[in-house]
Amino acid sequence: MLMWLSLMLQRIRDERGVVSVEWIILAIVIMVAIVGAFAPTFDTALKAGVTAVSDALTTQAGLAQ
């Protein structure tokens, strides 16, 4: 953990590391925007997918008995 923190601090001090951190921050912002845009649709799709898997497992468990 300490080695990882030291490496991150070294990257932040280094100009190339700053550029890397900026790209990481940009990627996080883009991911948050995507999740925010698709959250209502994603919630419905996730529930439908979980329900479908649950139903399939229940069916298979019933057939195995």
PEMOVEN-V620291 format. One record per residue. N is the residue number from 1. RES is the residue in one small letter. NEAR is the number of other ideal C-beta (glycine too) atoms within 8 Angstrom. Layout:
N_RES_NEAR ; N_RES_NEAR
This chain:
1_m_4 ; 2_l_5 ; 3_m_6 ; 4_w_7 ; 5_l_8 ; 6_s_8 ; 7_l_8 ; 8_m_8 ; 9_l_8 ; 10_q_9 ; 11_r_12 ; 12_i_9 ; 13_r_6 ; 14_d_8 ; 15_e_5 ; 16_r_7 ; 17_g_11 ; 18_v_10 ; 19_v_8 ; 20_s_9 ; 21_v_10 ; 22_e_8 ; 23_w_8 ; 24_i_8 ; 25_i_8 ; 26_l_8 ; 27_a_8 ; 28_i_8 ; 29_v_8 ; 30_i_8 ; 31_m_8 ; 32_v_8 ; 33_a_8 ; 34_i_8 ; 35_v_9 ; 36_g_7 ; 37_a_6 ; 38_f_8 ; 39_a_8 ; 40_p_6 ; 41_t_7 ; 42_f_9 ; 43_d_8 ; 44_t_8 ; 45_a_8 ; 46_l_8 ; 47_k_8 ; 48_a_8 ; 49_g_8 ; 50_v_8 ; 51_t_8 ; 52_a_8 ; 53_v_8 ; 54_s_8 ; 55_d_8 ; 56_a_8 ; 57_l_8 ; 58_t_8 ; 59_t_8 ; 60_q_8 ; 61_a_8 ; 62_g_7 ; 63_l_6 ; 64_a_5 ; 65_q_4
